[in-house]
Amino acid sequence: MPTAISPLILPVNFRADDFFAFHLRDRQNIAEIVENNVLRKGILWDNSPAQLIITIDQQMATIKLEVDDSSNIANDQKMIEIGKHMLGLQQAIEQFETQYLSHPIIGQLIQHQQGLRIYQSASAFEALVWAIIGQQISVTAAIAIRRRFIQATGSMHSSGIWCFPNEQQVAATDDDTLRQTGFSAGKIVAIRALCAAIIDKQIDLSVQINQNNHQELANQLLNLKGIGPWTVSYALLRGFNYLDGSLHGDVAVRRNLQPLLKMATQPTAKETEKWLTEFSPWRALVAAHLWRSQSAAGY
């Protein structure tokens, strides 16, 4: 089993507890296992089952990869990039905090949650699938569906951990199996359209997303049946490090915004959208701060 190890220095205010809380959402631990300061996650590495191990010790993260395929040698630079990606280190949150730490409304929130960043899914495809699964259902229900989905479509590493599937594996899974995992008819349509677009190279998920080109990918995704604005904004946030999606329709964002604005009733999606406009290009990061004010695992 080929193994590679790479070290990574972390920022002084890195919130390791939040990072591990994000990966502890599924207590059945089939695809992500957290033990003390170590995360083990099943991924596909060049289509081969692999176990990614991230260990955090003070200001140092160690990225270790164990690949089942003996001919698949891990590339150190690629490992470092996936480590930075998953740890959210490609986000310029220091700029955001400098700009808004003294803000009369969200300044105190930022001060209490300084260093907050968006921990990323291992791949953009995983982020998109999670966003589709999470459409209009609770996080608890989405976690259970995701678990069954991985077991029905994914593959297992020799360590026993499950690896999130790729688009080819999902495309090869029949509708009945997807229904049994908890997918609604609409979500099956959406994930079929997504997989087909990736396989046919109509959509390229390897592109680096920024303020200048995000709309092109967003439009491509919105053209797929079953994928709407919330799904796109959440997937861009969780899979592409894009921090300006407007998550004004998110129930938790609106619920946690109400006490912050001292409103008698929960703000509407339209009111929330208008309020978030001030914080562009950081709207999704502001939404994450609102999520975090409720729960470490809730963002």
TAQUI-V978736 format. One record per pair of residues at least 24 apart in sequence whose C-alpha atoms are under 7 Angstrom apart, sorted by sequence separation. I is the first residue (numbers start at 1). GAP is how many residues later the second one is. D is the distance in whole Angstrom. If there is no record, write none. Layout:
BEGIN
I|GAP|D + I|GAP|D
END
This chain:
BEGIN
93|24|7 + 171|24|6 + 248|24|5 + 248|25|5 + 246|27|7 + 167|28|5 + 88|29|6 + 149|29|7 + 88|30|6 + 194|30|7 + 88|31|5 + 193|31|6 + 209|31|6 + 87|32|5 + 88|32|6 + 149|32|5 + 193|32|7 + 210|32|7 + 86|33|5 + 87|33|7 + 148|33|5 + 209|33|7 + 257|33|7 + 86|34|4 + 190|34|7 + 253|34|6 + 256|34|6 + 85|35|6 + 86|35|6 + 190|35|6 + 86|36|6 + 145|36|6 + 189|36|7 + 190|36|4 + 244|36|6 + 145|37|5 + 189|37|6 + 190|37|6 + 244|37|5 + 246|37|6 + 247|37|6 + 253|37|6 + 243|38|7 + 244|38|5 + 245|38|6 + 246|38|6 + 253|38|6 + 187|39|6 + 243|39|5 + 244|39|5 + 245|39|5 + 252|39|6 + 82|40|7 + 186|40|6 + 243|40|6 + 244|40|5 + 247|40|7 + 243|41|5 + 243|42|5 + 12|47|7 + 237|47|7 + 11|48|7 + 10|49|5 + 9|50|6 + 10|50|6 + 9|51|5 + 10|51|7 + 8|52|6 + 9|52|6 + 7|53|7 + 8|53|5 + 7|54|6 + 8|54|6 + 7|55|4 + 132|55|6 + 6|56|6 + 7|56|6 + 5|57|7 + 6|57|5 + 5|58|6 + 6|58|6 + 5|59|4 + 4|60|6 + 5|60|7 + 4|61|5 + 3|62|5 + 3|63|5 + 2|64|6 + 3|64|7 + 1|65|6 + 2|65|6 + 1|66|6 + 1|67|5 + 1|68|7 + 2|68|6 + 1|69|5 + 4|70|6 + 6|70|6 + 2|71|6 + 6|74|7 + 124|81|6 + 68|89|7 + 68|90|7 + 132|99|6 + 15|100|6 + 19|100|6 + 131|100|5 + 14|101|6 + 15|101|7 + 13|102|5 + 131|103|6 + 131|104|6 + 49|106|7 + 51|106|7 + 49|107|7 + 50|107|6 + 128|107|5 + 49|108|5 + 127|108|5 + 127|111|6 + 127|112|5 + 49|114|6 + 42|115|7 + 124|115|4 + 123|116|6 + 124|116|6 + 26|117|6 + 121|117|6 + 120|118|5 + 121|118|6 + 42|119|6 + 44|119|6 + 119|119|7 + 120|119|6 + 42|120|5 + 43|120|5 + 118|120|7 + 42|121|4 + 43|121|6 + 42|122|7 + 31|130|5 + 30|131|6 + 31|131|5 + 30|132|6 + 31|132|6 + 91|150|7 + 25|272|6 + 22|274|7 + 21|275|6 + 22|275|5 + 21|276|5 + 18|278|5
END
